[in-house]
């Protein structure tokens, strides 16, 4: 896989993870969470999504 394609794939994965983190933060805030709890929910959403996406891409590349 070329370096440009890998960079593009990583960028797309990061954007998807950011969207998931923002969505989790918005849902937490709508539920009445405090600002620190909202940030924590967003960070957890981002981290979990990024981990799953990178694991999936790694397995698909290795096959």
C-alpha positions in Angstrom: 0.0 0.0 0.0 1.4 3.4 -0.9 2.2 6.0 1.6 -0.3 8.5 0.2 -3.1 5.9 0.5 -2.1 5.0 4.0 -2.1 8.7 5.0 -5.5 9.2 3.4 -6.9 6.2 5.2 -5.6 7.3 8.5 -7.1 10.7 8.0 -10.5 9.3 7.2 -10.3 7.0 10.2 -9.4 10.0 12.5 -12.3 12.1 11.1 -14.7 9.2 11.7 -13.4 8.9 15.3 -13.7 12.6 15.9 -17.3 12.5 14.6 -18.1 9.6 17.0 -16.5 11.5 19.9 -18.5 14.7 19.1 -21.6 12.6 18.9 -20.9 11.0 22.3 -20.2 14.4 23.8 -23.4 15.9 22.5 -25.5 12.9 23.7 -23.9 13.2 27.2 -24.5 17.0 27.3 -28.2 16.4 26.2 -28.5 14.0 29.1 -27.5 16.7 31.5 -23.9 15.9 32.1 -21.5 18.4 33.4 -18.8 19.9 31.2 -16.0 17.6 32.5 -18.2 14.5 32.1 -19.1 15.6 28.6 -15.4 15.9 27.7 -14.7 12.6 29.2 -17.6 10.9 27.2 -16.3 12.5 24.0 -12.7 11.3 24.7 -13.9 7.8 25.5 -16.0 7.8 22.3 -13.1 9.0 20.2 -10.6 6.5 21.8 -12.9 3.5 21.5 -13.8 4.3 17.9 -10.2 4.9 16.8 -9.1 1.7 18.5 -11.8 -0.4 16.7 -11.2 1.2 13.3 -7.4 0.7 13.5 -7.8 -2.9 14.6 -10.2 -3.5 11.7 -7.9 -1.9 9.1 -4.9 -3.8 10.5 -6.6 -7.1 10.2 -7.9 -6.3 6.7 -4.4 -5.3 5.5 -2.8 -8.5 7.0 -5.3 -10.8 5.2 
